[in-house]
Amino acid sequence: METQLKQLYQQHLDALANQWQTALADNQQDAAILWAGHTENFLFDDQGPMFRANPHLLHWFPHTDCEHAALLVRPGQQAKLYLWQPEDYWHLPPAIPAWCAAHFAVQTFATVEALEQAVAADCAGSNRLASIGAVQDGLAFQERYAAHSSVNPSSLMHQLDYHRAYKSPFELACMRLSTAAAVAGHQAAEAAFNHKQSEFQINLAYLAASAQSALDLPYGNIVGLNDHAGVLHYQHQTHDVPQPYLSLLIDAGARAFGYASDITRTYAAQPGLFADLITSLDAAQQALIATIKPGQSYLSLHEQMHQSIGHLLSDAGIVKVSGEQAYEDKLTQAFLPHGLGHLLGLQTHDVAGQQVTADGKTQPPPEDYAALRLTRTVEVGQVFTIEPGIYFIPMLQAELAAQGKSKLLNASAIQELLPFGGIRIEDNVVVRSDGIENLTRHAFENNVGSRSA
């Protein structure tokens, strides 16, 4: 860690210790044990998926190579970190970061059993313990403290999850680093698209420029050429170069110290109606971001975006009605079937997006917008995405037809646009007391081209 980042990290830990002390006291818990977790092998196989650590542990210890680790959080005491370091020549054991010793009491263990027994021994004398992680983690601890511990107690989890929406200066610094890496990748992907490369080649260019392997990514990259851009979570990267070569939608991020960025851009190979729609949607997205203020409902932002898209569809001649009627008749829902965005942080879709109070009260989205992941009030310190889209998806067009709404659509324009798939433009923004900080645009404007983390 660089000097400034180290200072921010110490502040982050101090604030986190206070937050956990309050949460544990409110929930009548003496201490909490956070288990990093571990991978399970695939069915009938001796290999498993990539390891992803418990985000509650990463919140304290932002080091993703920590399988089987545990962290003991006890109010008034230095947090204790238990690291698994097996003697192994098949795999490289997890390392202890140089910056770790200054912040935690650290012990290392050659076996998982010894690690869990040490945790159990250190919890002696505690009668009310919270075990946070997968149910199968910490079995030796669970056996010893079954009568005195609870796994993921809901009231404590609600309180912890709710506050993760507010990012510390350290977390924001990490997210600026992950944004820088992702932007470098997006710039390389655009160049590869301009050279008419395949989805597979575009993804390789992204990985190289963002200095990541597929294992480093916060989520699997979405790299869709032509109509593949109309598959919202398109999961393949073909080697074929389509003819004609029309469009690219790339949704790809990066991680720095466990913190994610999540960015989407769309490109057209030639001028025309689709290219004009990209420009119009980009302008509408930026106009909406300029209106964001603390105290707003995120749901209202989502509804405003649908109203804007109604006007875009009308102005482009894609629907035969006014923008207002396109919104009122719910035509826009067939062109934008997903939510406007989500909280972002240690997880790409960060927790508690629909949790409106620290005691667990939720606000589900309305039926018309069931896919909306974020319904909270906009507040200072939150980081979320703004990712409107306009898609041309045959299945959703067929649903409009089944509802008797075909007469409201310009069939020839939609037919022209179907081969392009769709458009999504996604930025990551921070709500500040003095306005909105657009992490994504700032990185693009400064032409950040190398990874700093």
C-alpha positions in Angstrom: 0.0 0.0 0.0 1.2 3.5 -0.7 1.6 5.9 2.2 -1.6 7.9 1.7 -3.6 4.7 1.2 -2.1 3.3 4.4 -3.2 6.4 6.3 -6.7 6.1 4.9 -6.8 2.4 5.8 -5.9 3.1 9.4 -8.8 5.6 9.5 -11.1 3.0 7.9 -10.2 0.4 10.5 -10.8 2.9 13.3 -14.2 3.7 12.0 -15.0 0.1 11.4 -14.0 -0.9 14.9 -16.4 1.8 16.3 -19.2 0.6 14.0 -18.8 -3.0 15.0 -18.5 -2.2 18.7 -21.9 -0.4 18.5 -23.4 -3.2 16.4 -22.2 -5.9 18.7 -23.4 -4.0 21.8 -26.8 -3.3 20.2 -27.2 -7.0 19.5 -25.8 -8.2 22.9 -22.8 -10.0 21.4 -19.4 -10.2 23.1 -17.5 -10.8 19.9 -17.7 -11.8 16.3 -15.7 -14.4 14.3 -15.6 -13.7 10.6 -14.8 -16.7 8.4 -13.3 -16.1 4.9 -14.7 -19.3 3.6 -13.3 -21.7 1.0 -14.2 -23.3 -2.3 -16.1 -26.5 -2.8 -15.2 -28.8 -5.7 -17.6 -29.2 -8.6 -19.9 -32.2 -8.6 -17.9 -35.5 -9.2 -14.7 -33.5 -9.7 -11.5 -32.7 -7.9 -11.5 -29.0 -8.9 -13.7 -26.1 -7.9 -14.6 -22.5 -8.8 -12.5 -19.5 -8.0 -12.4 -18.6 -4.3 -14.4 -15.5 -3.3 -13.9 -14.4 0.3 -16.6 -13.4 2.7 -17.1 -9.6 2.1 -17.5 -8.9 5.8 -13.9 -10.2 6.3 -12.6 -8.2 3.3 -14.2 -5.1 4.8 -11.5 -5.4 7.5 -8.8 -7.2 5.6 -8.9 -6.2 1.9 -6.7 -9.1 0.7 -8.5 -11.5 -1.5 -6.0 -14.4 -1.1 -7.3 -15.5 2.3 -9.0 -18.8 1.9 -9.9 -20.4 5.3 -8.8 -17.3 7.2 -10.7 -16.0 10.2 -10.9 -12.7 12.0 -11.8 -12.3 15.7 -13.5 -8.9 16.4 -13.8 -8.1 20.1 -14.7 -4.6 21.2 -11.8 -2.8 22.9 -9.2 -5.2 21.6 -7.1 -5.4 18.5 -8.7 -7.6 15.8 -7.0 -10.9 15.5 -6.3 -12.5 12.1 -5.9 -16.2 11.7 -4.2 -17.1 8.4 -4.1 -20.5 6.8 -0.6 -21.2 5.4 -0.3 -24.9 4.6 2.9 -26.6 3.6 2.1 -27.2 0.0 4.0 -27.7 -3.2 0.8 -28.1 -5.4 -0.4 -24.5 -4.7 1.3 -21.3 -3.5 0.1 -20.8 0.1 -1.5 -17.4 1.0 1.1 -14.8 1.9 1.0 -12.3 4.8 0.9 -8.8 3.2 3.6 -6.5 4.6 1.1 -4.0 5.8 -0.9 -6.5 7.8 1.1 -6.8 11.0 0.7 -3.2 11.9 -3.1 -3.5 12.1 -3.8 -7.0 13.4 -2.6 -9.6 15.8 -1.6 -12.3 13.3 -1.2 -16.0 13.7 -0.5 -18.5 10.9 -1.5 -22.2 10.8 -0.5 -25.2 8.7 -3.9 -26.9 8.9 -7.5 -25.7 9.0 -8.2 -27.8 12.0 -5.5 -26.1 14.0 -6.7 -22.7 12.9 -10.3 -23.4 14.0 -9.1 -24.8 17.3 -7.1 -21.7 18.0 -10.1 -19.5 17.3 -12.2 -21.6 19.7 -9.5 -21.4 22.4 -9.3 -17.6 22.0 -13.1 -17.3 22.5 -12.9 -18.9 25.9 -14.9 -16.9 28.4 -17.2 -15.4 25.8 -20.8 -16.4 26.2 -22.4 -14.6 23.3 -20.6 -15.0 20.0 -21.6 -14.2 16.4 -20.2 -16.5 13.7 -20.3 -14.7 10.4 -19.8 -16.8 7.2 -21.0 -20.0 5.6 -22.6 -22.5 7.9 -20.0 -25.1 7.2 -17.1 -22.8 8.2 -15.4 -23.0 11.6 -16.8 -26.5 12.5 -14.4 -27.0 15.4 -15.5 -23.6 16.7 -19.2 -24.4 16.2 -18.9 -27.7 18.0 -17.3 -26.1 21.0 -19.6 -23.0 21.2 -22.9 -24.3 19.8 -24.7 -23.2 22.9 -23.1 -19.8 23.0 -22.9 -18.7 19.4 -25.3 -17.9 16.5 -24.5 -18.1 12.8 -25.2 -14.9 10.9 -27.7 -13.5 13.4 -30.2 -11.6 11.3 -30.4 -8.4 13.4 -26.6 -8.0 13.5 -26.3 -8.7 9.7 -29.0 -6.2 8.9 -27.1 -3.5 10.8 -23.7 -4.3 9.2 -25.1 -4.7 5.7 -27.0 -1.4 5.9 -23.9 0.6 6.8 -21.8 -0.9 4.0 -23.6 1.4 1.6 -21.6 4.3 3.0 -18.0 4.2 1.8 -15.0 5.4 3.7 -12.2 7.5 2.1 -10.1 4.3 1.9 -12.8 2.5 0.1 -13.3 5.3 -2.4 -9.5 5.4 -3.0 -9.7 1.6 -3.8 -12.6 2.2 -6.1 -10.8 4.9 -8.0 -7.9 2.5 -8.5 -10.3 -0.2 -9.8 -11.9 2.3 -12.1 -8.5 3.3 -13.5 -7.8 -0.3 -14.3 -11.2 -0.9 -15.9 -11.0 2.3 -18.0 -7.7 1.2 -19.4 -9.4 -2.0 -20.4 -12.3 -0.2 -22.0 -10.0 2.0 -24.1 -8.2 -1.1 -25.4 -11.6 -2.8 -26.1 -12.8 0.1 -28.1 -9.6 0.1 -30.2 -10.0 -3.7 -30.8 -13.6 -3.1 -31.9 -12.4 -0.4 -34.3 -10.1 -3.0 -35.8 -13.1 -5.4 -36.2 -11.8 -8.1 -33.8 -13.9 -10.9 -32.4 -15.5 -11.0 -28.9 -12.7 -13.3 -27.7 -10.0 -10.9 -29.0 -11.7 -7.9 -27.6 -11.8 -9.5 -24.2 -8.1 -10.4 -24.4 -7.3 -6.8 -25.2 -9.4 -5.7 -22.2 -7.7 -8.1 -19.8 -4.2 -7.1 -21.0 -4.8 -3.4 -20.8 -6.5 -3.6 -17.4 -3.6 -5.8 -16.1 -6.0 -8.6 -15.0 -6.6 -12.2 -15.6 -10.1 -13.7 -15.7 -9.5 -14.7 -12.0 -9.1 -11.0 -11.0 -12.4 -9.8 -12.4 -15.2 -8.8 -10.1 -17.6 -10.5 -12.5 -17.4 -12.2 -15.9 -17.0 -9.7 -18.7 -19.9 -9.2 -21.0 -18.6 -8.7 -24.5 -21.4 -8.7 -27.1 -21.1 -8.0 -30.8 -24.2 -7.2 -32.8 -27.3 -9.0 -31.5 -25.4 -10.5 -28.6 -25.6 -7.0 -27.1 -29.3 -7.6 -26.6 -28.6 -10.5 -24.2 -28.3 -8.7 -20.9 -25.9 -11.1 -19.2 -24.4 -12.5 -22.3 -21.9 -15.1 -21.1 -19.8 -16.2 -24.2 -17.0 -14.7 -26.2 -17.0 -16.2 -29.7 -14.0 -16.4 -31.9 -16.0 -15.5 -35.0 -16.0 -12.1 -36.5 -19.6 -11.4 -37.5 -20.5 -10.0 -40.9 -21.7 -7.4 -41.1 -19.8 -5.9 -38.1 -22.3 -3.6 -36.5 -22.0 -2.9 -32.7 -20.2 -3.7 -29.5 -21.6 -3.7 -25.9 -18.9 -4.3 -23.3 -19.7 -4.5 -19.6 -16.5 -5.1 -17.7 -14.9 -4.0 -14.4 -11.9 -4.5 -12.2 -10.9 -4.9 -8.6 -8.5 -3.2 -6.3 -8.0 -4.4 -2.8 -11.3 -6.3 -3.2 -13.3 -3.2 -4.4 -15.1 -3.4 -7.7 -15.7 -1.1 -10.6 -18.5 -1.8 -13.0 -18.5 0.0 -16.4 -20.4 -0.5 -19.6 -19.9 1.2 -23.0 -21.5 0.7 -26.4 -20.1 1.4 -29.8 -21.4 1.5 -33.4 -19.2 0.6 -36.3 -20.9 3.1 -38.7 -22.9 6.3 -38.4 -26.7 5.9 -38.5 -29.8 5.5 -36.3 -28.1 3.2 -33.8 -25.0 5.5 -33.4 -27.4 8.4 -32.9 -29.2 6.5 -30.2 -25.9 5.9 -28.4 -25.2 9.6 -28.4 -28.7 10.5 -27.2 -28.7 7.9 -24.4 -25.3 9.1 -23.3 -26.6 12.7 -23.1 -29.7 11.6 -21.2 -27.6 9.6 -18.7 -25.4 12.5 -18.0 -28.4 14.8 -17.7 -29.9 12.5 -15.1 -26.7 12.2 -13.1 -26.5 16.0 -13.0 -29.8 16.1 -11.1 -28.8 13.6 -8.4 -29.0 15.0 -4.9 -29.1 13.5 -1.3 -32.6 12.9 -0.2 -33.9 11.7 -3.5 -35.5 8.3 -4.0 -33.4 6.1 -6.3 -36.7 4.8 -7.6 -37.6 8.3 -8.7 -34.4 8.4 -10.7 -35.3 5.1 -12.4 -38.7 6.5 -13.3 -37.2 9.7 -14.7 -34.9 7.6 -16.9 -37.8 5.7 -18.3 -39.5 9.0 -19.1 -36.3 10.2 -20.9 -36.2 7.0 -22.8 -39.8 7.5 -23.9 -38.8 10.8 -25.4 -35.7 9.2 -27.1 -37.8 6.5 -28.6 -40.3 9.0 -29.9 -37.8 11.5 -31.2 -36.0 8.6 -33.1 -39.2 7.4 -34.6 -39.0 4.0 -33.0 -42.5 4.5 -31.4 -45.3 6.3 -33.1 -46.5 8.1 -29.9 -45.2 10.9 -27.8 -42.6 10.3 -25.2 -45.2 10.8 -22.4 -47.5 8.2 -23.9 -44.6 5.8 -24.5 -44.0 6.0 -20.7 -47.6 5.9 -19.7 -48.4 2.9 -21.9 -45.3 1.1 -20.5 -43.6 0.8 -23.9 -40.3 1.8 -22.4 -40.3 -1.3 -20.2 -39.8 -3.5 -23.3 -36.8 -1.4 -24.3 -35.3 -1.1 -20.8 -36.1 -4.3 -18.8 -33.5 -3.9 -16.1 -33.0 -1.5 -13.2 -31.2 1.8 -13.5 -28.4 0.6 -11.2 -27.2 -0.9 -7.9 -24.9 -0.2 -5.0 -21.3 -1.0 -5.6 -18.4 -1.9 -3.4 -16.9 -5.1 -2.2 -19.5 -6.8 -4.3 -20.6 -5.8 -7.8 -24.2 -5.8 -6.7 -23.5 -4.6 -3.1 -25.7 -5.6 -0.3 -28.7 -3.8 1.2 -29.9 -2.0 -1.9 -33.5 -2.5 -0.9 -32.9 -2.2 2.9 -34.1 1.2 4.0 -33.4 0.9 7.8 -30.6 -0.6 9.9 -33.0 -2.9 11.6 -33.8 -4.7 8.3 -36.9 -3.0 6.9 -36.9 -3.3 3.2 -38.6 -1.5 0.3 -39.1 -3.9 -2.6 -39.4 -2.3 -6.0 -42.8 -1.8 -7.6 -44.1 -4.7 -9.8 -43.5 -2.8 -13.0 -39.8 -2.5 -12.1 -39.2 -5.8 -10.4 -35.6 -6.0 -11.5 -34.6 -2.8 -9.7 -31.9 -3.6 -7.2 -31.7 -0.2 -5.4 -34.7 1.5 -3.8 -33.0 3.3 -0.9 -32.9 7.1 -0.5 -29.8 8.7 -2.1 -27.4 9.7 0.7 -23.9 11.1 1.0 -21.2 8.4 0.9 -23.1 6.0 -1.3 -21.5 4.6 -4.5 -23.9 3.2 -7.1 -24.2 2.7 -10.8 -26.3 4.6 -13.3 -26.8 2.3 -16.3 -29.7 3.0 -18.6 -30.2 1.0 -21.7 -32.2 0.7 -24.9 -32.5 -2.9 -26.2 -34.1 -4.5 -29.2 -35.0 -7.9 -27.9 -37.3 -10.1 -30.1 -38.9 -11.7 -27.0 -39.9 -8.4 -25.5 -41.1 -7.1 -28.8 -43.3 -10.2 -29.1 -44.7 -9.4 -25.6 -45.7 -6.0 -26.8 -47.4 -7.5 -29.8 -49.3 -10.0 -27.5 -50.5 -6.9 -25.5 -51.9 -5.4 -28.7 -49.4 -2.6 -28.7 -47.7 -3.2 -32.1 -49.6 -0.4 -33.7 -47.8 2.0 -31.4 -44.4 0.9 -32.7 -42.5 1.6 -35.9 -41.9 -1.9 -37.0 -39.5 -1.0 -39.8 -37.2 1.0 -37.5 -37.2 -1.8 -34.9 -36.5 -4.4 -37.6 -33.5 -2.2 -38.7 -32.2 -2.1 -35.1 -32.7 -5.7 -34.1 -29.3 -6.8 -35.5 -27.5 -4.3 -33.3 -28.8 -5.8 -30.1 -28.9 -2.9 -27.7 -27.2 -0.1 -25.9 -26.1 0.2 -22.2 -24.0 3.1 -20.8 -22.9 2.6 -17.2 -21.0 4.9 -14.9 -20.1 4.6 -11.2 -20.9 7.6 -9.1 -20.2 8.8 -5.6 -22.7 10.9 -3.7 -20.8 13.7 -2.0 -22.0 16.6 0.2 -20.8 19.1 -2.5 -22.2 17.2 -5.5 -21.7 14.0 -7.5 -18.3 12.5 -8.3 -18.5 10.5 -11.5 -15.6 8.0 -11.0 -16.0 6.6 -14.5 -16.1 9.9 -16.5 -13.2 11.3 -14.4 -11.0 8.4 -15.4 -11.9 8.5 -19.1 -11.4 12.3 -19.2 -8.0 11.9 -17.6 -7.1 9.1 -20.0 -6.0 6.8 -17.2 -4.2 4.1 -19.0 -2.3 2.0 -16.5 -3.2 0.2 -13.3 -2.1 1.8 -10.1 -3.1 -0.9 -7.6 
